[in-house]
Amino acid sequence: MVAPFDLLGFYSILLAGTAGGTIFLIATLFRGKKIFLAIIFILVFLIIGFASANAVFLSQEDIYEIPSITRTDGGDGHTAILYFTHGEPPGYDPLPWILTMREFEHDNVPFVPWIVRPLFFNNLRNEYLEAGGSAHNKLHKAFFDNLRWSMANEEESTRFYLAFLDSEPHPDQMAAKAINEGASRIIILPVFITESTHTIAGQEMVYSVEPEKYGVEIDYTGALGNSDLLHEVFVNRANELSFGFQKTDIGIILVGHGQPDEWEELYPEQNLQEDQYRGFIREKLLAADFLPENVVSGWMSFQEPTITQSAKNLVENNVKKILVFSVSLSADSIHSEVDVPKAIRSANLPEGIQIEYIGQYVDHPLAIEALIQKISQADT
Protein backbone atom coordinates (compact mmCIF):
# COMPACT_ATOMS: atom_id res chain seq x y z
CA MET A 1 0.00 0.00 0.00
CA VAL A 2 1.30 3.47 -0.89
CA ALA A 3 1.35 5.82 2.11
CA PRO A 4 -0.68 9.04 1.78
CA PHE A 5 2.52 11.04 2.24
CA ASP A 6 4.05 9.30 -0.79
CA LEU A 7 0.93 9.96 -2.85
CA LEU A 8 1.10 13.65 -1.97
CA GLY A 9 4.71 13.71 -3.17
CA PHE A 10 3.73 11.91 -6.36
CA TYR A 11 0.96 14.39 -7.13
CA SER A 12 3.30 17.31 -6.47
CA ILE A 13 5.74 15.91 -9.05
CA LEU A 14 2.86 15.29 -11.45
CA LEU A 15 1.65 18.89 -11.05
CA ALA A 16 5.13 20.28 -11.65
CA GLY A 17 5.52 18.11 -14.75
CA THR A 18 2.13 19.16 -16.10
CA ALA A 19 2.92 22.84 -15.56
CA GLY A 20 6.29 22.48 -17.28
CA GLY A 21 4.76 20.60 -20.21
CA THR A 22 2.04 23.25 -20.58
CA ILE A 23 4.60 26.05 -20.72
CA PHE A 24 6.58 24.11 -23.33
CA LEU A 25 3.48 23.56 -25.48
CA ILE A 26 2.50 27.23 -25.31
CA ALA A 27 6.00 28.32 -26.33
CA THR A 28 6.05 25.79 -29.18
CA LEU A 29 2.54 26.13 -30.63
CA PHE A 30 1.64 29.79 -30.13
CA ARG A 31 3.13 33.04 -31.38
CA GLY A 32 2.50 36.75 -30.69
CA LYS A 33 -0.89 37.66 -29.23
CA LYS A 34 -1.94 34.03 -29.28
CA ILE A 35 0.55 33.29 -26.50
CA PHE A 36 -1.05 35.95 -24.31
CA LEU A 37 -4.55 34.57 -24.98
CA ALA A 38 -3.39 31.02 -24.34
CA ILE A 39 -1.85 32.04 -21.00
CA ILE A 40 -5.06 33.85 -19.93
CA PHE A 41 -7.11 30.82 -20.99
CA ILE A 42 -4.92 28.45 -18.97
CA LEU A 43 -4.87 30.72 -15.90
CA VAL A 44 -8.68 30.90 -15.90
CA PHE A 45 -8.94 27.13 -16.00
CA LEU A 46 -6.28 26.77 -13.31
CA ILE A 47 -8.23 29.11 -11.01
CA ILE A 48 -11.49 27.28 -11.71
CA GLY A 49 -9.79 23.93 -11.14
CA PHE A 50 -8.17 25.09 -7.90
CA ALA A 51 -11.39 26.58 -6.54
CA SER A 52 -13.37 23.46 -7.45
CA ALA A 53 -10.82 21.08 -5.91
CA ASN A 54 -10.63 23.24 -2.77
CA ALA A 55 -14.42 23.28 -2.44
CA VAL A 56 -14.65 19.50 -2.80
CA PHE A 57 -11.80 18.99 -0.30
CA LEU A 58 -13.36 21.30 2.31
CA SER A 59 -16.84 19.77 1.91
CA GLN A 60 -15.82 16.41 3.41
CA GLU A 61 -18.14 15.05 6.09
CA ASP A 62 -17.51 12.81 9.08
CA ILE A 63 -19.61 9.82 8.03
CA TYR A 64 -19.74 6.89 10.44
CA GLU A 65 -22.23 4.30 11.60
CA ILE A 66 -23.90 4.30 15.00
CA PRO A 67 -24.95 0.80 16.12
CA SER A 68 -28.68 0.20 16.05
CA ILE A 69 -30.06 -0.16 19.55
CA THR A 70 -31.57 -3.63 19.83
CA ARG A 71 -32.18 -3.79 23.56
CA THR A 72 -35.76 -4.32 24.66
CA ASP A 73 -35.42 -4.88 28.43
CA GLY A 74 -34.50 -2.51 31.25
CA GLY A 75 -30.83 -3.50 31.33
CA ASP A 76 -28.86 -5.62 33.78
CA GLY A 77 -28.10 -2.86 36.29
CA HIS A 78 -24.44 -2.25 35.49
CA THR A 79 -22.88 1.22 35.18
CA ALA A 80 -21.05 2.25 32.01
CA ILE A 81 -18.12 4.65 32.39
CA LEU A 82 -17.89 6.54 29.11
CA TYR A 83 -14.39 8.03 29.06
CA PHE A 84 -14.13 10.50 26.20
CA THR A 85 -11.50 12.95 25.13
CA HIS A 86 -10.46 14.99 22.11
CA GLY A 87 -8.62 12.35 20.12
CA GLU A 88 -6.16 12.91 17.31
CA PRO A 89 -5.72 10.80 14.15
CA PRO A 90 -2.51 8.72 14.34
CA GLY A 91 -1.58 9.84 10.82
CA TYR A 92 -2.33 12.95 8.81
CA ASP A 93 -6.08 13.35 8.39
CA PRO A 94 -7.52 16.75 7.44
CA LEU A 95 -11.13 15.95 8.41
CA PRO A 96 -11.05 17.06 12.09
CA TRP A 97 -9.66 20.45 11.07
CA ILE A 98 -12.17 20.78 8.23
CA LEU A 99 -14.96 20.29 10.78
CA THR A 100 -13.30 22.80 13.14
CA MET A 101 -13.11 25.38 10.34
CA ARG A 102 -16.79 24.81 9.68
CA GLU A 103 -17.50 25.45 13.36
CA PHE A 104 -15.44 28.66 13.22
CA GLU A 105 -17.41 29.83 10.18
CA HIS A 106 -20.70 29.07 11.94
CA ASP A 107 -19.60 31.17 14.94
CA ASN A 108 -18.05 33.95 12.79
CA VAL A 109 -14.56 33.27 14.12
CA PRO A 110 -11.86 34.65 11.76
CA PHE A 111 -9.44 31.96 10.65
CA VAL A 112 -7.29 31.05 7.66
CA PRO A 113 -8.91 32.55 4.52
CA TRP A 114 -10.67 30.00 2.34
CA ILE A 115 -8.40 30.54 -0.66
CA VAL A 116 -5.19 29.67 1.23
CA ARG A 117 -6.47 26.80 3.36
CA PRO A 118 -4.53 24.27 1.26
CA LEU A 119 -1.37 25.89 2.68
CA PHE A 120 -2.70 25.35 6.21
CA PHE A 121 -3.27 21.66 5.50
CA ASN A 122 0.14 21.33 3.89
CA ASN A 123 1.65 22.74 7.10
CA LEU A 124 -0.44 20.30 9.18
CA ARG A 125 0.83 17.43 7.03
CA ASN A 126 4.41 18.62 7.55
CA GLU A 127 3.85 18.71 11.31
CA TYR A 128 2.74 15.08 11.23
CA LEU A 129 5.86 14.23 9.24
CA GLU A 130 8.04 16.10 11.74
CA ALA A 131 6.43 14.35 14.71
CA GLY A 132 6.37 10.94 13.01
CA GLY A 133 2.61 10.69 13.61
CA SER A 134 0.56 11.14 16.77
CA ALA A 135 0.52 8.75 19.72
CA HIS A 136 -2.37 10.66 21.34
CA ASN A 137 -5.05 7.98 20.94
CA LYS A 138 -2.68 5.14 21.80
CA LEU A 139 -1.65 6.92 24.99
CA HIS A 140 -5.27 7.45 25.98
CA LYS A 141 -5.89 3.74 25.49
CA ALA A 142 -3.12 3.11 28.04
CA PHE A 143 -4.55 5.69 30.47
CA PHE A 144 -8.02 4.20 30.00
CA ASP A 145 -6.65 0.75 30.83
CA ASN A 146 -4.94 2.17 33.94
CA LEU A 147 -8.27 3.58 35.08
CA ARG A 148 -10.01 0.28 34.45
CA TRP A 149 -7.37 -1.68 36.34
CA SER A 150 -7.48 0.80 39.21
CA MET A 151 -11.23 0.17 39.53
CA ALA A 152 -10.96 -3.60 39.08
CA ASN A 153 -12.80 -4.29 42.33
CA GLU A 154 -15.89 -2.73 40.75
CA GLU A 155 -15.55 -4.63 37.48
CA GLU A 156 -18.68 -6.76 37.89
CA SER A 157 -20.97 -3.77 38.30
CA THR A 158 -19.03 -1.40 36.03
CA ARG A 159 -17.95 -1.52 32.40
CA PHE A 160 -15.70 0.91 30.59
CA TYR A 161 -15.98 2.53 27.15
CA LEU A 162 -13.33 4.66 25.43
CA ALA A 163 -14.41 7.33 22.90
CA PHE A 164 -12.93 10.27 20.98
CA LEU A 165 -14.40 13.38 19.41
CA ASP A 166 -11.97 13.47 16.46
CA SER A 167 -11.46 9.75 15.96
CA GLU A 168 -13.56 6.62 16.09
CA PRO A 169 -15.16 5.29 18.19
CA HIS A 170 -17.18 8.43 18.99
CA PRO A 171 -19.24 8.98 22.17
CA ASP A 172 -22.55 8.26 20.41
CA GLN A 173 -21.21 4.94 19.09
CA MET A 174 -20.02 3.91 22.55
CA ALA A 175 -23.24 5.07 24.23
CA ALA A 176 -25.27 2.88 21.84
CA LYS A 177 -22.91 -0.03 22.52
CA ALA A 178 -23.27 0.43 26.29
CA ILE A 179 -27.07 0.46 26.02
CA ASN A 180 -27.05 -2.70 23.90
CA GLU A 181 -24.81 -4.38 26.47
CA GLY A 182 -27.35 -3.72 29.23
CA ALA A 183 -26.15 -0.57 30.97
CA SER A 184 -28.69 0.94 33.36
CA ARG A 185 -26.54 3.99 34.02
CA ILE A 186 -23.97 5.86 31.92
CA ILE A 187 -21.44 8.14 33.61
CA ILE A 188 -20.01 10.59 31.09
CA LEU A 189 -16.36 11.22 32.01
CA PRO A 190 -14.86 14.06 29.91
CA VAL A 191 -11.06 14.04 30.02
CA PHE A 192 -10.81 17.80 29.50
CA ILE A 193 -9.76 20.70 31.70
CA THR A 194 -12.68 23.06 31.00
CA GLU A 195 -16.36 22.94 30.18
CA SER A 196 -16.15 23.85 26.53
CA THR A 197 -17.33 23.23 23.00
CA HIS A 198 -15.70 19.80 23.31
CA THR A 199 -17.47 18.70 26.48
CA ILE A 200 -20.77 20.00 25.12
CA ALA A 201 -20.23 18.06 21.86
CA GLY A 202 -19.56 14.82 23.75
CA GLN A 203 -22.68 15.16 25.88
CA GLU A 204 -24.81 15.99 22.84
CA MET A 205 -23.54 12.87 21.08
CA VAL A 206 -24.50 10.67 24.03
CA TYR A 207 -27.98 12.21 24.29
CA SER A 208 -28.48 11.88 20.52
CA VAL A 209 -28.98 8.11 20.88
CA GLU A 210 -31.88 8.83 23.31
CA PRO A 211 -30.75 6.68 26.28
CA GLU A 212 -33.75 7.80 28.34
CA LYS A 213 -36.01 5.80 25.98
CA TYR A 214 -34.37 2.67 27.38
CA GLY A 215 -34.52 3.71 31.02
CA VAL A 216 -30.82 4.57 31.17
CA GLU A 217 -29.78 7.18 33.74
CA ILE A 218 -27.15 9.66 32.52
CA ASP A 219 -24.69 11.21 35.00
CA TYR A 220 -21.90 13.68 34.25
CA THR A 221 -18.64 14.09 36.16
CA GLY A 222 -17.72 17.58 34.95
CA ALA A 223 -14.33 18.65 33.60
CA LEU A 224 -11.10 18.09 35.52
CA GLY A 225 -9.83 21.65 35.98
CA ASN A 226 -10.96 21.98 39.61
CA SER A 227 -9.31 18.74 40.78
CA ASP A 228 -6.73 19.25 43.55
CA LEU A 229 -5.21 15.88 42.70
CA LEU A 230 -4.60 16.98 39.12
CA HIS A 231 -2.96 20.22 40.26
CA GLU A 232 -0.56 18.17 42.38
CA VAL A 233 0.60 16.26 39.28
CA PHE A 234 2.52 19.30 38.05
CA VAL A 235 3.99 20.13 41.45
CA ASN A 236 5.34 16.58 41.69
CA ARG A 237 6.81 16.77 38.21
CA ALA A 238 8.32 20.20 38.80
CA ASN A 239 10.04 18.92 41.93
CA GLU A 240 11.38 15.87 40.09
CA LEU A 241 12.66 17.90 37.12
CA SER A 242 14.34 20.46 39.37
CA PHE A 243 16.85 17.92 40.63
CA GLY A 244 20.35 19.38 40.47
CA PHE A 245 19.13 23.00 40.30
CA GLN A 246 18.15 25.61 42.84
CA LYS A 247 14.43 26.33 42.59
CA THR A 248 15.33 30.00 42.21
CA ASP A 249 16.97 29.05 38.90
CA ILE A 250 13.90 27.27 37.53
CA GLY A 251 11.39 28.93 35.19
CA ILE A 252 8.01 27.33 34.55
CA ILE A 253 5.61 28.08 31.70
CA LEU A 254 2.05 26.83 32.21
CA VAL A 255 0.78 26.47 28.66
CA GLY A 256 -2.94 26.87 27.98
CA HIS A 257 -4.73 26.24 24.72
CA GLY A 258 -6.88 29.37 24.45
CA GLN A 259 -10.03 30.10 22.51
CA PRO A 260 -10.94 32.91 20.06
CA ASP A 261 -12.37 36.14 21.46
CA GLU A 262 -15.47 35.57 19.31
CA TRP A 263 -16.25 32.48 21.38
CA GLU A 264 -16.27 34.49 24.60
CA GLU A 265 -19.89 35.49 24.00
CA LEU A 266 -20.89 31.90 23.24
CA TYR A 267 -18.68 30.13 25.81
CA PRO A 268 -17.71 32.87 28.28
CA GLU A 269 -16.23 30.54 30.89
CA GLN A 270 -13.72 28.63 28.77
CA ASN A 271 -10.68 30.96 28.90
CA LEU A 272 -11.58 31.92 32.46
CA GLN A 273 -11.63 28.27 33.57
CA GLU A 274 -8.29 27.61 31.89
CA ASP A 275 -6.82 30.63 33.67
CA GLN A 276 -8.29 29.54 37.01
CA TYR A 277 -6.91 26.04 36.53
CA ARG A 278 -3.42 27.38 35.83
CA GLY A 279 -3.84 29.72 38.79
CA PHE A 280 -4.50 26.76 41.11
CA ILE A 281 -1.38 25.01 39.82
CA ARG A 282 0.67 28.20 40.17
CA GLU A 283 -0.40 28.63 43.82
CA LYS A 284 0.78 25.11 44.61
CA LEU A 285 4.08 25.69 42.80
CA LEU A 286 4.70 28.86 44.80
CA ALA A 287 3.91 26.94 48.00
CA ALA A 288 6.61 24.48 46.87
CA ASP A 289 9.17 27.36 46.84
CA PHE A 290 9.26 28.22 43.13
CA LEU A 291 9.61 31.98 42.63
CA PRO A 292 6.46 33.94 41.71
CA GLU A 293 8.20 35.85 38.90
CA ASN A 294 9.43 32.55 37.40
CA VAL A 295 6.05 30.77 37.19
CA VAL A 296 4.25 32.26 34.21
CA SER A 297 1.47 31.46 31.77
CA GLY A 298 1.62 31.25 27.99
CA TRP A 299 -1.14 30.68 25.45
CA MET A 300 -0.82 28.30 22.54
CA SER A 301 -3.43 30.03 20.37
CA PHE A 302 -5.63 33.13 20.12
CA GLN A 303 -4.58 34.79 23.42
CA GLU A 304 -1.60 36.59 24.96
CA PRO A 305 1.00 36.30 26.33
CA THR A 306 2.17 33.73 23.85
CA ILE A 307 4.52 30.89 24.77
CA THR A 308 7.33 32.71 22.97
CA GLN A 309 6.75 35.95 24.90
CA SER A 310 6.70 34.11 28.23
CA ALA A 311 9.95 32.29 27.45
CA LYS A 312 11.66 35.60 26.62
CA ASN A 313 10.44 37.08 29.91
CA LEU A 314 11.93 34.18 31.87
CA VAL A 315 15.31 34.72 30.23
CA GLU A 316 15.34 38.23 31.69
CA ASN A 317 15.03 36.62 35.14
CA ASN A 318 18.30 34.69 34.52
CA VAL A 319 16.76 31.24 34.86
CA LYS A 320 18.97 28.26 34.05
CA LYS A 321 16.25 25.76 33.25
CA ILE A 322 12.70 26.16 31.87
CA LEU A 323 9.95 23.61 32.43
CA VAL A 324 7.31 23.88 29.72
CA PHE A 325 4.14 22.27 31.06
CA SER A 326 1.32 21.90 28.54
CA VAL A 327 -1.08 21.67 31.45
CA SER A 328 -4.22 21.58 29.30
CA LEU A 329 -3.16 18.60 27.17
CA SER A 330 -4.29 15.22 28.43
CA ALA A 331 -1.79 13.31 26.25
CA ASP A 332 1.10 14.02 23.90
CA SER A 333 -0.10 15.41 20.58
CA ILE A 334 1.00 17.41 17.56
CA HIS A 335 0.56 20.50 19.76
CA SER A 336 3.00 19.26 22.41
CA GLU A 337 5.41 17.55 20.01
CA VAL A 338 5.62 20.27 17.35
CA ASP A 339 3.74 23.50 18.06
CA VAL A 340 4.96 24.16 21.61
CA PRO A 341 8.66 23.41 20.91
CA LYS A 342 8.44 25.57 17.77
CA ALA A 343 7.12 28.46 19.88
CA ILE A 344 10.02 28.03 22.31
CA ARG A 345 12.56 27.95 19.48
CA SER A 346 11.08 31.21 18.20
CA ALA A 347 12.21 32.86 21.46
CA ASN A 348 15.87 32.33 20.44
CA LEU A 349 16.87 31.46 23.99
CA PRO A 350 20.55 31.75 24.93
CA GLU A 351 22.62 28.58 24.75
CA GLY A 352 22.97 26.84 28.06
CA ILE A 353 19.36 27.15 29.22
CA GLN A 354 17.93 23.67 29.63
CA ILE A 355 14.39 23.04 28.38
CA GLU A 356 12.10 20.25 29.59
CA TYR A 357 8.74 19.58 27.91
CA ILE A 358 5.82 17.87 29.62
CA GLY A 359 2.90 17.46 27.25
CA GLN A 360 0.45 15.29 29.14
CA TYR A 361 -1.09 14.76 32.56
CA VAL A 362 -3.18 11.58 32.50
CA ASP A 363 -0.15 9.28 32.65
CA HIS A 364 0.44 10.23 36.30
CA PRO A 365 -1.04 8.06 39.12
CA LEU A 366 -2.53 11.17 40.75
CA ALA A 367 -4.39 11.95 37.52
CA ILE A 368 -5.92 8.47 37.53
CA GLU A 369 -6.97 9.09 41.15
CA ALA A 370 -8.52 12.37 40.01
CA LEU A 371 -10.60 10.51 37.40
CA ILE A 372 -11.77 7.97 39.99
CA GLN A 373 -12.71 10.80 42.35
CA LYS A 374 -14.72 12.49 39.60
CA ILE A 375 -16.55 9.24 38.86
CA SER A 376 -17.44 8.75 42.52
CA GLN A 377 -18.84 12.29 42.73
CA ALA A 378 -20.79 12.15 39.44
CA ASP A 379 -24.36 13.38 39.48
CA THR A 380 -27.07 14.06 36.95
N, C-alpha and C positions, 0 to 999 in steps of 0.2 A: 504494500500500500504506500502511495506517495504521501508524505506529510504535507499538511496545508501550507507550512512555511516554504516547502520546496515548490509547491504549485504557484505560490505568490511570486517567487523568484522567476519561475518559468514564464509567467504571464508578463512580468516586467521586461524580460528579454524579448518576448514576442512583440510587445508594444513598441519597444525601441527599434526592433527590426522593421516593423510595419511603417513607423514614422520615417525611418531612413529610406525605405523603398519608395514611399510616397514622394518624398523630396526628389529622389532620383528620377522617378517617372515624370514629375512636373518639369524638371530641368530638361529632360530628354524630349518630351512630346509637345511642350508648349513654348511659344515665343511671344515677346512683346506684351501687349495688353492681356493676351490670353493667360499668361502666367499669373498676373494679378487676379483675374477672375477665378482661375483655378484655385489659387490660395484662399480667396474669400469663400469659395464654395466648400472647400475642405474644412476651413475653420468653423463654418456654420454647422456642418455635420458633426465635427468633433464636439462642439458645444452641446448640440442636441443629444449626441451619444453619451457624453459625460453626465448631463443632467438626467437623462433617462436611467442610466445605470445607477446613479446616486439615489434617485427616487426609489428604484426597486430595492436597492440594498437597505435603505433606511425604513422600508415598509415591512420588514420582517416581523413576524409575530411569534410569540412564545406558545407554540401549540403542543399540548401534552394531554394525556388521558388521565382522567380521574376514575378510580375503580367504581363500578356500580355498587351501590349499597344493597346487599342481599339479605341483611339481617331482618328477622321478623319478630324475634322475642325481645325481652327487656334487658338482655345482656347477662353476663355471668358475675357482675359485681366488681370486676377488677378496675383499677385506675390506670389510665394511660398517661405517661409523661411525654408530652410532645415538645422535645428540645428543638428549637429552630433558631437559626442564625442567618447571617447574610449569605454566605456561600460565595465561591469564586471558581469559575471554570478552571480545571487543571491546565488546559492549554488555551491558546488564544481563541476567544469566541466573542464576536462583537455584540451579540444579542442583548446581554444585560445592559450595556451602555446605550444601545439603541432605545431600549425601553426607558432608561433614565432620561435620555434626551427628550423623549416624548412626554415624560412627566414634567420636565422643566418647561417645555412649550405650553403644556396645559396650565401651569401655574405662572406663566409669563416671567420665567427666570432667564435672564440673558446667559447664553452659553456660546459655544463655538458656532459661528455662522454656518448655515446650511451648506453653502457652496464649498467650504474648506473642511468639512467634516471627514472626508477621506484622509486628510493629513492627520487628524486626531487619531483615527483608527490605525493608521500606519505607525504612529508613535506608540499606541497601545500594544500593537504587535511587536514592536522593537523592545518594549519593556518586558514582555513575556520571554522574548529571546534572551535578553540580558539576565533575567532571573532564572532561566531554565525551566519555566513553568511555575505553577502555583501549587503549594502543598496545603493550602488553606482547608480544603474539604477533608483531605486525608488526616490532617491534624485534629479537626473537629471530631472525626470518627474515633480517634484515640481518646479525646477528652470525654466524649459521649460514653465510651466503654469504661473509662475510669469512674464516671458517675454511676453507671449501672453496677459496676463491681462494688462500689462504696455503699450501695443500697441493696446489696445482695440478700440481706436478711428480710427484705420486703418483696422479694422476687415473685412469690406466689400470688400476692395481691396487686402487684404493680408490673406493668410492662412499659418498655421504652421505645420511642420512635424518634428517629433523627430526620430533620427536614431542613431545606435551604430555600431562601428566597430566589437566588440567582442560579440555582442548579437543581436538578432533580435528585431525590424526590422533594416535592414542594409540600408545604403544610396542609393544603387541602387533600393531596393524595394520601398523606399519612393519617389525617383525621378520618378519612373514609376507611382506610385499612384498619384503624383502631376500632371503629364502630363495627365493622364486619367481624372482627375478632372478639367481640363481646364486651367492649369497654362500657362501663356504666358511668364513668367519670373521665374527663380529659382535663389534665392540668397543662395549660399552655405556658411553657418556660422559654421566654425570649432571652437569648444570650447576646444582649445589647446593653449598652451603658445608659441610654436615654430612652424615654418614650418618644417615638419619632415616626416618621413616615414608614420606616421598616417594621416597627412593632405593630403599627396599625394595619399594615398590609398583611402581616402574618395572621393577626386575629380575624381579619375579614375573610381570608382564605379558609380558615377553620369553620367560621360561621356559614360560609357559602355552601357547605355540604349539608346544612340544616340538621345538626346533631340533636336538637331539641325534639325533632319528629320521632326520634328513636329513644326518647327518655334519657338522653345522655346529659349529665351535668357538666358545664364548662366552668373551670376556674382559671384564674390568671395570676401569675406570680409577680408581675411587674418587672421592670428593668433592674439592672444590677448596680446602678450608679450610687445608690445609698447604702451599699453593703460595707460595713466596717471590716469584715473579713477580706473583702477584695482590696480595700485601701491598704491593708497590711501587706498584701502581696508585694507592692512596690517598695515599701519600707524594708522588707526582708531582702529584696534583691539589691536595693541601693547599699545596704550594709555589706552584703556579700561582695559586691563589685567595687567597694571602696577599700578592699584589703590592700595594704601596702601604701596607702595614701592618707594624709590628714583629711578629715572631712571638710576643713576649711579650703582645701584645694580641689574639691569636687564641685562641678556644675551639673545641674540636672534640668533637662528640658522635658516638660510634661506635654506631649503632643496630643492635641485634639483634632478631630476631623473637621468640624465646622460646617455650617449650612449657609446658603445664600440669604442675603438680607430680605429678598422677596418672600422667603418662606417664614419670616418672622411673624407676619400677620396670620399665616395659616397654622403654623406650629410654633407659637411664641415661646415655648418652654425649652426647645431643643438645645440651642446654644447656651441658655442659662443653666440647664441641667449639666451639660458638659463642663461648664465653668465651675459649678458647685462641686461636681465630682472631683475635678482636679484640685479644687480648693481643699477638700477633705484630705486628699493625699498629701498636699503640700503641708498642711498643719501637722500631720503625723511625721513627715520628714523633718520639719523644723524641731519637733519634740525629740527627734533622734539626733539632734545636734548638727544638722546641715544648715548652712548659713542662709538667711532669708533672701539676700541679694543674689544667691547662687541657685535658687530653685525657682525656675521661671516657666511660663507657658509659651507654647508656639502652636499656631494653627496650620494644618495641612492644606486647607482650601478655604477660600471665600472670606476669611477673617484675618485680622492682624492682632498682635505681631505674628509674622510668619516664622517658620522654623529657622530660616536663614537669619532673620533679624535677631532672634533670641540667641542664636549661637554667637553672633558677633558681639552682643552685649556681654555674654559670659567671658569672652576673651578679654574684655576691658577690665574684668575683675581678677585677671591673672590666674584663672583656674588651670590645673594641670591635667585634669581628666573630665570629660563630659559624658554623662549618662543620658542617652536619648531614649526615653520611655514613651512608646506609642500606647498610651494608657487606654485609649478607646478601641484598640484593635484586639479582638478576642483570640486571633491566631495569625501567624505570619501570612503575609499577602503581598501582592505587587506593591501596595502602598509602603509596607515596612521594608521590603527587600530592594525596592528601586526608588520610589518617590522620596521617602524620608532621607536616605543617604544622599540622594542627588541634591536635596535642599541643603544638607550640611556641607557638601562639597562646594556649593555656591557661595558659602561664607568665606572661602579661602582662608581657613584657619591656619595659624602658624604651625610649622613642623614641631613635633614634640608633644603636642596635646593629644592624649589618648582619647579615642571615641569608643564607646560601647553602645550597641543597639539592642533594645529589648522590644520586640514587636508583638508580643502576645501576653495574655494573662491567664488563660484557662488551663494552662499546663501545670499550674502551681497547686499543691494540695489545698491551700487555703481557698483558692478559687472554687475547687470542687466542693469544699465545705460551704462556701457561700451559695452555691447552686442548691445544695441539699437544704440549707436553711430557708431559701426562698420557696422551695417546694413545700416544706412543712408549714409555711405561713400563708400559702396560697388561699385566696378566697374568690368568690364570684364577683 
